[in-house]
Amino acid sequence: MTNDKRKILITGGAGLIGSLLISNLGEKYEFSSLDLQEAEGVKSTVANIADFDAITPAFEGIDTVVHLAADRSPAGSWDSILKNNFIATYNVFEASKQAGVKRVIFASSNHAEGGFYLDEPWKHVNEGNFHLLEQDNYELVTEKHMIRPDSYYGVAKACGEALGSYYNDYHGLSSFHLRIGWVLETDDPTFSAYSLSLWLSHRDTAQLIDLCISAPESHRYDIFNATSDNTWKIFDITHAKEVLGYKPEDRAGSDFTPREYIRTT
C-alpha cells in the first residue's frame, strides 16, 4: 500500500506553529521536521538551517516546505538575524530548488510593514485608542503598500519575500508569503491592544497554511496578510479571503487588560 499523502517539510517543526500544523493537519499530510530538536510524532532532522550541507538531506522527496524557523525576536541582534533569518532563508530556498520542491510557504511577518505603526490611523489601533476611530471606516494596510520594516527582523522578512520572487521567476520555485500577525502560545490576545489587532488564532493559522499548501500549482507567487478577522485591524485580510478562500473562524474584540505577556516556549 503506497502513501499518497503530500510530503511537507516544516522548518521549525518543534515550535509552536509547527506543532499546531502537525496536530491539526497530520492526517491530511505527511509531515517531517527540520529543527534544532526533534518534533514529536514525525520524522525529524536535527540541524541548524544556517548550515546548508547539514540540512539538504531533509529536502529530498519533499513537495512543499513550510519555512518557520528563525530568530523570532524583533529585537534580535544583527549577527543573529543575519545568520538565522537572512542566511537561513536563502539556504531554505536554495535547498528547495536543488531538491525539486514545488512550493515554499514562508512565514513572513507584520514587522515587514511595522513602520506603519508610527502613523495615523494605525498607531491609534496599536495604542488602543479605538475611540479615535470609526470601526470598519478607516484605511487598512494591504499587501500593495510599500515595505516599511521596523527592525532587522522585519528587513529579513521582506528579504525572504524578495527571495521568493526571484526563485519563482528564475528557478521555477513557487512561494507564498504569510505576513503573520501574532500567533500566541496561550491563544488569548486580551493582554494588549497590539495583540488584539494582530492575533492569528491557532485554528486560523492551520487553515491559512493548509490553503497555501493546497492552492493550485498555477498560482505561483503571492503575499498575504495573516490575522484573524479582528474587530480593530491594521492589516487588510481581504486578499487572503478572495484568493485563497480564507474564512477566519476567530475574531478578537475591543476589551483588553494590560498585563505582561510571558512566552511559554
C-alpha positions, 0 to 999 in steps of 0.5 A, spaced: 500 500 500 503 506 497 502 513 501 499 518 497 499 523 502 503 530 500 510 530 503 511 537 507 517 539 510 516 544 516 522 548 518 521 549 525 517 543 526 518 543 534 515 550 535 509 552 536 506 553 529 509 547 527 506 543 532 499 546 531 500 544 523 502 537 525 496 536 530 491 539 526 493 537 519 497 530 520 492 526 517 491 530 511 499 530 510 505 527 511 509 531 515 517 531 517 521 536 521 527 540 520 529 543 527 534 544 532 530 538 536 526 533 534 518 534 533 514 529 536 510 524 532 514 525 525 520 524 522 525 529 524 532 532 522 536 535 527 540 541 524 541 548 524 538 551 517 544 556 517 548 550 515 546 548 508 550 541 507 547 539 514 540 540 512 539 538 504 538 531 506 531 533 509 529 536 502 529 530 498 522 527 496 519 533 499 513 537 495 512 543 499 516 546 505 513 550 510 519 555 512 518 557 520 524 557 523 528 563 525 530 568 530 523 570 532 525 576 536 524 583 533 529 585 537 534 580 535 541 582 534 544 583 527 549 577 527 543 573 529 538 575 524 543 575 519 545 568 520 538 565 522 533 569 518 537 572 512 542 566 511 537 561 513 532 563 508 536 563 502 539 556 504 531 554 505 530 556 498 536 554 495 535 547 498 528 547 495 530 548 488 536 543 488 531 538 491 525 539 486 520 542 491 514 545 488 512 550 493 515 554 499 510 557 504 514 562 508 512 565 514 513 572 513 511 577 518 507 584 520 514 587 522 515 587 514 510 593 514 511 595 522 513 602 520 506 603 519 505 603 526 508 610 527 502 613 523 495 615 523 490 611 523 494 605 525 498 607 531 491 609 534 489 601 533 496 599 536 495 604 542 488 602 543 485 608 542 479 605 538 475 611 540 479 615 535 476 611 530 470 609 526 470 601 526 470 598 519 471 606 516 478 607 516 484 605 511 487 598 512 494 596 510 494 591 504 499 587 501 500 593 495 503 598 500 510 599 500 515 595 505 516 599 511 520 594 516 521 596 523 527 592 525 532 587 522 527 582 523 522 585 519 528 587 513 529 579 513 522 578 512 521 582 506 528 579 504 525 572 504 519 575 500 524 578 495 527 571 495 521 568 493 520 572 487 526 571 484 526 563 485 519 563 482 521 567 476 528 564 475 528 557 478 521 555 477 520 555 485 513 557 487 512 561 494 507 564 498 508 569 503 504 569 510 505 576 513 503 573 520 500 577 525 501 574 532 500 567 533 500 566 541 502 560 545 496 561 550 491 563 544 488 569 548 490 576 545 486 580 551 493 582 554 494 588 549 491 592 544 497 590 539 495 583 540 488 584 539 489 587 532 494 582 530 492 575 533 492 569 528 488 564 532 491 557 532 485 554 528 486 560 523 493 559 522 492 551 520 487 553 515 491 559 512 497 554 511 493 548 509 490 553 503 497 555 501 499 548 501 493 546 497 492 552 492 493 550 485 500 549 482 498 555 477 498 560 482 505 561 483 507 567 487 503 571 492 503 575 499 498 575 504 496 578 510 495 573 516 490 575 522 484 573 524 478 577 522 479 582 528 474 587 530 480 593 530 485 591 524 491 594 521 492 589 516 487 588 510 485 580 510 481 581 504 486 578 499 487 572 503 479 571 503 478 572 495 484 568 493 485 563 497 478 562 500 480 564 507 474 564 512 477 566 519 473 562 524 476 567 530 475 574 531 478 578 537 474 584 540 475 591 543 476 589 551 483 588 553 487 588 560 494 590 560 498 585 563 505 582 561 505 577 556 510 571 558 512 566 552 511 559 554 516 556 549 
